[in-house]
Amino acid sequence: MRDTTGIWAGTAGAQIFSASSPAIEYRFSGSTTTAGVVMHPRDWLSVFANRSRNLGLPDFAQRVGTDGGVPPAPKGKHFDTGVMISLRQDRIVARVSYFTTEVTDQTGAMGVNNAFSPRYDQILSILDDPNGNGRTTDRFYTSAQMAKYSELRPTAQANADSLDNANRGYEARVTANVGDRLRFIVNYSYNLQERAKVYKRTTLLADQLDLFLADLVRANPGADVLNASGTQGVTLASLVATHRSDLDGRRLDFEGAYGNRKHKANFFANYTFKDAVFKGWSAGFGGRYLSPIVAGRISTQPGLPPQGSGANTGVGVNGGIKYGDDSLRFDAMLRYQARGAIFGRNVRASFQLNVRNLRDEHAPRGAPPQDRRPHAGPLRLHRPTRAPTLDDPAVLDRGPASVCCMTWPTTR
């Protein structure tokens, strides 16, 4: 890859890198593995386990660490294990499993380029020229003093940092065919998401910067190091306090598993009538539950209305984690299938009525009861190109509460 500070050469109105532009070559390697095992202690019982490792590509647009190097390649690990029970010749199948997923070194800007690195440079600027006279003869530190700290440099080079993401939980699924008329499916999952090692490089840099400043205060007893402002218009102590508060506040934000719902469950039952009177008719009913969603934190800075935290808001003004409402929706289906012959050809037609998202409500938490009204959608007509399934998104409208109907002929 070419350094963006290289020489540009114009060619027919287009700018390209000159061959003399400095080039940096980065190499990385890794491996991916997948393994699984299944055992059958009984004809009706299976025990399984799976493990995998994978490797992603580094984000070459980002620079991390003290010297602004290319971030490491993100790595992932997955493991799951469980049991599966099959009864009555597979008419009843149940599966329960436990899983863990880990991703290390997920890279992102995370405010490093527009907050932490510029503020670090401001702090070093004050240490270089505490009197603001444009000269460094009054510098508070020596190269030897800075060299004691592995992460410190005269200028910040990073524009990003990384975090690790982990998920673990349980999943359960039961599929049952009761006779030749009733079929139902039940699913449940529990998922706990955690983020760790947030700002692993920025935090180390801030910790060493604090120790460095403490050394300089002791090494310059005749100078008011922390109240120096140089050309920045703000004292060193104020910049350092803002830097630490901002880092702590943003870490809280990134550690929050925003958008996660711990519990999810759904079921659907379908009954097919075989009696002469109702032959050809099928009816279905189901429901979906989502536990409260992790919505984020609320920043309550003095003089400002409450807003989402994360933008230069320190731990002192970030409130507790807020949760959105849980969700419980119901779906229903009524279908009629008819068969006949037209001009000697067998024809089958299906007519299906779907009702989706019953009890869907659109209102902020805490809204008056009269404002929590179900949102009824319009009648929609769908013409699928294949026979629908009960959970087919092309058939069951995913919008607000809606009713739809469909009809399509098939021949054979």
C-alpha positions as CSV (number, residue, x, y, z in Angstrom):
1,M,0.0,0.0,0.0
2,R,1.1,3.6,-0.6
3,D,1.6,6.2,2.0
4,T,-0.9,9.0,1.5
5,T,1.8,11.6,2.0
6,G,3.5,10.3,-1.2
7,I,4.0,12.2,-4.5
8,W,1.0,12.5,-6.8
9,A,1.5,12.5,-10.6
10,G,-1.2,13.8,-13.0
11,T,-2.1,11.6,-15.9
12,A,-4.8,12.7,-18.4
13,G,-6.5,14.7,-15.7
14,A,-6.5,11.8,-13.1
15,Q,-4.2,11.8,-10.1
16,I,-2.3,8.6,-9.4
17,F,0.6,7.8,-7.0
18,S,4.0,8.2,-8.5
19,A,6.2,5.1,-8.6
20,S,8.6,7.1,-6.4
21,S,6.0,7.4,-3.7
22,P,7.1,5.6,-0.5
23,A,5.5,2.3,-0.1
24,I,4.9,0.2,3.0
25,E,4.2,-3.5,2.9
26,Y,2.3,-5.3,5.6
27,R,2.1,-9.0,6.0
28,F,-0.1,-11.1,8.2
29,S,-1.0,-14.7,8.4
30,G,-3.4,-16.9,10.2
31,S,-5.5,-20.0,10.0
32,T,-9.1,-21.0,10.2
33,T,-10.3,-24.3,11.6
34,T,-13.6,-26.1,11.9
35,A,-14.3,-29.3,13.8
36,G,-17.4,-31.1,15.0
37,V,-18.5,-34.4,16.5
38,V,-21.8,-36.1,16.9
39,M,-22.5,-39.2,19.1
40,H,-25.6,-41.3,19.2
41,P,-25.9,-43.0,22.7
42,R,-29.4,-44.1,21.8
43,D,-31.4,-44.2,18.6
44,W,-33.5,-41.3,19.8
45,L,-30.6,-39.3,21.4
46,S,-27.8,-37.3,19.8
47,V,-25.0,-35.4,21.5
48,F,-23.0,-32.9,19.4
49,A,-20.3,-30.3,19.7
50,N,-18.8,-27.9,17.2
51,R,-15.8,-25.6,17.4
52,S,-14.4,-23.1,14.9
53,R,-11.8,-20.3,14.5
54,N,-11.7,-17.7,11.9
55,L,-9.6,-14.7,10.8
56,G,-10.6,-11.4,9.2
57,L,-8.8,-8.9,7.2
58,P,-7.2,-5.9,9.0
59,D,-8.7,-2.5,8.4
60,F,-6.0,-0.8,6.4
61,A,-7.8,2.6,6.7
62,Q,-7.2,2.7,10.5
63,R,-4.1,3.3,12.5
64,V,-3.7,2.1,16.1
65,G,-1.1,2.2,18.8
66,T,1.7,4.5,19.7
67,D,3.3,4.4,16.3
68,G,0.1,4.3,14.2
69,G,0.5,0.8,12.9
70,V,-2.1,-1.2,10.9
71,P,-4.5,-2.9,13.4
72,P,-4.2,-6.6,13.9
73,A,-6.5,-8.9,12.0
74,P,-9.8,-9.5,13.9
75,K,-10.1,-13.1,15.2
76,G,-13.2,-15.1,16.0
77,K,-13.9,-18.2,18.0
78,H,-17.2,-20.2,18.2
79,F,-18.2,-23.2,20.3
80,D,-21.6,-24.9,20.7
81,T,-22.7,-28.1,22.3
82,G,-26.0,-29.7,23.0
83,V,-28.4,-32.6,22.7
84,M,-31.1,-33.5,20.2
85,I,-34.0,-35.9,21.0
86,S,-36.1,-37.5,18.2
87,L,-39.2,-39.4,19.1
88,R,-42.0,-41.2,17.2
89,Q,-40.0,-41.6,14.0
90,D,-38.9,-38.0,14.0
91,R,-42.4,-36.6,14.4
92,I,-41.2,-34.9,17.6
93,V,-37.8,-33.4,17.6
94,A,-36.3,-31.3,20.4
95,R,-32.9,-29.6,20.4
96,V,-31.1,-27.7,23.3
97,S,-27.7,-26.2,22.9
98,Y,-25.2,-23.8,24.6
99,F,-23.0,-21.5,22.6
100,T,-20.2,-19.0,23.0
101,T,-18.8,-16.6,20.4
102,E,-15.8,-14.3,20.8
103,V,-14.4,-11.7,18.5
104,T,-11.1,-9.9,19.4
105,D,-9.8,-6.7,18.0
106,Q,-12.8,-5.2,16.4
107,T,-11.4,-1.9,15.1
108,G,-13.2,1.4,14.9
109,A,-12.6,5.1,15.0
110,M,-14.2,5.4,18.5
111,G,-13.4,9.1,18.8
112,V,-9.6,8.6,18.7
113,N,-9.0,10.7,15.6
114,N,-11.2,13.6,16.6
115,A,-10.9,13.6,20.4
116,F,-8.2,11.6,22.0
117,S,-5.3,12.1,19.6
118,P,-5.9,15.9,19.1
119,R,-6.2,16.3,22.9
120,Y,-3.0,14.3,23.5
121,D,-1.2,16.6,21.0
122,Q,-2.6,19.7,22.9
123,I,-1.2,18.3,26.2
124,L,2.3,17.7,24.6
125,S,2.2,21.2,23.1
126,I,1.8,22.7,26.5
127,L,4.7,20.5,27.9
128,D,6.9,21.6,24.9
129,D,6.1,25.3,25.2
130,P,4.5,26.0,28.6
131,N,4.9,29.8,28.3
132,G,3.4,30.0,24.8
133,N,6.3,32.1,23.4
134,G,7.0,29.8,20.5
135,R,10.2,28.4,21.9
136,T,11.0,25.0,23.5
137,T,13.7,26.3,25.8
138,D,11.3,26.1,28.7
139,R,10.1,22.5,27.9
140,F,9.1,20.6,31.0
141,Y,10.6,17.2,30.0
142,T,13.6,15.6,28.3
143,S,13.7,12.8,25.8
144,A,15.1,10.5,28.4
145,Q,12.1,11.2,30.7
146,M,9.7,10.4,27.9
147,A,11.6,7.3,26.9
148,K,10.8,5.7,30.2
149,Y,7.2,5.2,29.0
150,S,6.8,2.8,26.1
151,E,3.5,4.4,24.7
152,L,4.5,8.1,24.7
153,R,5.6,9.9,21.6
154,P,5.9,13.6,20.8
155,T,2.9,13.3,18.5
156,A,-0.1,11.0,18.5
157,Q,-0.2,8.7,15.4
158,A,-3.4,6.7,16.0
159,N,-6.8,7.4,14.5
160,A,-8.6,4.3,15.9
161,D,-8.7,1.7,18.6
162,S,-10.4,-1.7,19.2
163,L,-12.6,-3.7,21.5
164,D,-13.4,-7.4,22.1
165,N,-16.9,-8.7,21.8
166,A,-18.3,-11.9,23.4
167,N,-21.7,-13.6,23.3
168,R,-22.9,-16.6,25.2
169,G,-26.3,-18.2,25.6
170,Y,-28.7,-21.0,25.1
171,E,-31.0,-22.0,22.3
172,A,-34.0,-24.5,22.4
173,R,-36.3,-25.7,19.6
174,V,-39.1,-28.1,19.6
175,T,-40.9,-29.3,16.5
176,A,-43.9,-31.6,16.9
177,N,-46.3,-33.3,14.5
178,V,-49.3,-34.5,16.5
179,G,-51.1,-36.9,14.3
180,D,-51.6,-35.8,10.7
181,R,-53.5,-32.6,11.6
182,L,-51.5,-30.5,14.1
183,R,-48.0,-29.2,13.8
184,F,-46.3,-26.7,16.1
185,I,-42.9,-25.2,16.5
186,V,-41.5,-23.5,19.6
187,N,-38.2,-21.6,19.8
188,Y,-36.4,-19.9,22.7
189,S,-33.0,-18.3,23.0
190,Y,-31.1,-16.5,25.7
191,N,-28.1,-14.3,24.6
192,L,-25.8,-12.3,26.9
193,Q,-23.5,-9.9,25.0
194,E,-20.5,-8.4,26.6
195,R,-17.8,-6.1,25.4
196,A,-14.4,-6.0,27.0
197,K,-10.9,-4.4,26.6
198,V,-12.5,-1.3,25.2
199,Y,-9.9,1.3,24.2
200,K,-7.1,-1.1,25.1
201,R,-4.4,1.1,23.5
202,T,-5.9,4.5,24.3
203,T,-6.3,3.5,27.9
204,L,-2.7,2.4,28.2
205,L,-1.6,5.7,26.6
206,A,-3.7,7.7,29.1
207,D,-2.4,5.8,32.1
208,Q,1.2,6.3,31.1
209,L,0.5,10.0,30.4
210,D,-0.8,10.4,33.9
211,L,2.3,8.8,35.3
212,F,4.5,11.0,33.0
213,L,2.8,14.2,34.2
214,A,3.3,13.1,37.9
215,D,7.0,12.7,37.2
216,L,7.2,16.1,35.6
217,V,5.5,17.8,38.6
218,R,8.1,16.2,40.9
219,A,11.0,17.0,38.6
220,N,10.0,20.7,38.3
221,P,9.2,21.8,41.8
222,G,9.7,25.5,40.9
223,A,7.2,25.5,38.1
224,D,3.4,25.3,38.2
225,V,3.2,22.5,35.7
226,L,-0.5,21.7,35.9
227,N,-1.6,25.3,35.5
228,A,0.5,25.9,32.4
229,S,-1.5,26.6,29.2
230,G,1.0,27.4,26.5
231,T,-0.8,28.5,23.4
232,Q,-3.9,26.3,24.0
233,G,-6.0,28.8,26.1
234,V,-6.8,26.1,28.7
235,T,-4.7,24.7,31.5
236,L,-2.9,21.4,31.4
237,A,-4.9,20.2,34.4
238,S,-8.2,21.0,32.7
239,L,-7.1,19.2,29.5
240,V,-6.0,16.1,31.4
241,A,-9.3,16.0,33.4
242,T,-11.4,16.3,30.3
243,H,-9.3,13.6,28.6
244,R,-9.8,11.1,31.4
245,S,-13.5,11.9,31.9
246,D,-14.1,11.6,28.1
247,L,-12.3,8.3,28.0
248,D,-14.2,6.8,30.9
249,G,-17.6,8.0,29.6
250,R,-17.0,6.6,26.1
251,R,-15.8,3.4,27.5
252,L,-19.1,3.0,29.4
253,D,-20.9,3.6,26.1
254,F,-19.0,1.1,24.1
255,E,-19.1,-1.5,26.9
256,G,-22.9,-1.4,26.8
257,A,-24.5,-4.1,24.7
258,Y,-26.8,-1.7,22.9
259,G,-29.5,-3.3,20.8
260,N,-29.2,-6.6,22.6
261,R,-32.3,-8.4,23.8
262,K,-31.5,-11.2,26.3
263,H,-34.7,-13.3,25.8
264,K,-36.4,-14.2,22.5
265,A,-39.2,-16.7,22.0
266,N,-41.7,-17.6,19.4
267,F,-44.2,-20.3,18.6
268,F,-46.6,-21.2,15.8
269,A,-49.2,-23.9,15.5
270,N,-50.9,-25.1,12.4
271,Y,-54.0,-27.3,12.3
272,T,-55.3,-28.9,9.1
273,F,-58.9,-30.0,9.0
274,K,-59.6,-33.5,7.5
275,D,-63.4,-33.7,8.1
276,A,-65.7,-33.6,5.1
277,V,-67.3,-30.3,6.1
278,F,-64.0,-28.4,6.6
279,K,-61.8,-30.4,4.3
280,G,-59.2,-28.2,2.6
281,W,-59.1,-25.7,5.4
282,S,-56.1,-24.9,7.6
283,A,-55.8,-22.5,10.6
284,G,-52.7,-21.3,12.3
285,F,-51.8,-19.1,15.3
286,G,-48.5,-18.0,16.8
287,G,-46.7,-15.4,18.9
288,R,-43.3,-13.7,19.2
289,Y,-41.8,-12.3,22.4
290,L,-38.7,-10.1,22.7
291,S,-37.4,-9.0,26.1
292,P,-36.6,-5.3,26.7
293,I,-33.9,-3.9,24.4
294,V,-30.8,-2.2,25.8
295,A,-31.3,1.3,24.4
296,G,-28.2,3.2,25.7
297,R,-27.4,5.9,28.2
298,I,-28.8,9.3,28.7
299,S,-26.5,12.3,28.9
300,T,-27.8,15.0,31.3
301,Q,-25.3,17.8,31.0
302,P,-26.1,21.0,32.8
303,G,-28.0,23.5,30.6
304,L,-28.7,20.9,27.9
305,P,-31.7,18.8,27.2
306,P,-31.3,15.0,27.9
307,Q,-29.7,13.3,24.9
308,G,-27.9,10.1,23.9
309,S,-24.5,9.9,25.5
310,G,-21.2,9.2,23.7
311,A,-20.1,12.6,22.3
312,N,-17.5,14.1,24.7
313,T,-19.6,13.2,27.7
314,G,-17.7,12.0,30.7
315,V,-18.7,9.5,33.3
316,G,-20.0,12.3,35.5
317,V,-22.8,13.2,33.2
318,N,-23.6,9.8,31.7
319,G,-26.7,8.3,33.3
320,G,-27.6,4.7,33.8
321,I,-28.4,2.2,31.1
322,K,-31.9,2.7,29.7
323,Y,-34.1,-0.1,28.3
324,G,-36.8,0.0,25.7
325,D,-40.0,-1.9,25.9
326,D,-40.4,-5.6,25.5
327,S,-42.4,-6.8,22.6
328,L,-45.2,-9.4,22.3
329,R,-46.9,-9.9,18.9
330,F,-49.3,-12.4,17.6
331,D,-49.9,-13.8,14.1
332,A,-52.8,-15.8,12.7
333,M,-53.4,-17.6,9.4
334,L,-56.5,-19.1,7.6
335,R,-56.0,-21.0,4.4
336,Y,-58.3,-22.9,2.0
337,Q,-56.9,-25.3,-0.7
338,A,-59.2,-26.4,-3.5
339,R,-58.5,-28.9,-6.3
340,G,-60.3,-29.6,-9.5
341,A,-60.0,-30.2,-13.2
342,I,-60.2,-27.7,-16.0
343,F,-60.1,-28.9,-19.6
344,G,-58.7,-32.2,-18.4
345,R,-55.9,-30.7,-16.4
346,N,-55.6,-30.9,-12.6
347,V,-55.6,-27.5,-11.0
348,R,-54.9,-26.6,-7.4
349,A,-55.7,-23.2,-5.9
350,S,-54.9,-21.8,-2.5
351,F,-56.5,-18.8,-0.7
352,Q,-54.8,-17.6,2.4
353,L,-55.6,-14.8,4.9
354,N,-52.7,-13.7,7.1
355,V,-53.0,-11.4,10.2
356,R,-49.7,-10.2,11.4
357,N,-48.3,-8.2,14.3
358,L,-51.4,-8.1,16.4
359,R,-50.9,-5.9,19.5
360,D,-48.2,-3.9,17.7
361,E,-48.0,-0.5,19.4
362,H,-46.1,2.6,18.3
363,A,-45.6,5.0,21.2
364,P,-42.7,6.1,23.4
365,R,-42.4,4.5,26.8
366,G,-44.5,6.5,29.3
367,A,-46.9,7.8,26.7
368,P,-50.6,8.2,27.8
369,P,-52.8,5.1,27.3
370,Q,-54.8,6.9,24.6
371,D,-51.6,7.3,22.5
372,R,-50.7,3.6,22.7
373,R,-52.9,2.6,19.8
374,P,-52.3,-0.5,17.6
375,H,-51.1,0.5,14.1
376,A,-53.3,-1.2,11.5
377,G,-51.8,-1.4,8.1
378,P,-53.6,-1.5,4.8
379,L,-54.8,-4.6,2.9
380,R,-52.0,-6.0,0.9
381,L,-52.1,-8.5,-2.0
382,H,-49.1,-10.8,-2.5
383,R,-48.5,-13.2,-5.4
384,P,-45.6,-15.5,-4.4
385,T,-43.9,-17.5,-7.0
386,R,-43.8,-20.6,-4.9
387,A,-45.9,-22.3,-2.3
388,P,-45.6,-20.3,1.0
389,T,-44.5,-21.5,4.4
390,L,-45.9,-20.3,7.6
391,D,-42.9,-18.1,8.4
392,D,-42.2,-17.0,4.8
393,P,-41.3,-13.3,4.9
394,A,-42.7,-12.9,1.3
395,V,-46.1,-14.1,2.6
396,L,-46.3,-12.9,6.1
397,D,-45.9,-9.1,5.9
398,R,-43.3,-7.8,8.3
399,G,-44.8,-4.3,8.7
400,P,-47.1,-3.1,11.4
401,A,-50.3,-5.0,12.2
402,S,-51.7,-5.9,8.8
403,V,-54.0,-8.2,7.0
404,C,-53.2,-9.7,3.6
405,C,-54.7,-12.1,1.3
406,M,-53.4,-14.0,-1.7
407,T,-54.4,-16.5,-4.4
408,W,-52.4,-18.3,-7.0
409,P,-53.2,-21.2,-9.3
410,T,-50.8,-24.2,-9.9
411,T,-51.2,-27.0,-12.4
412,R,-49.7,-30.4,-12.5
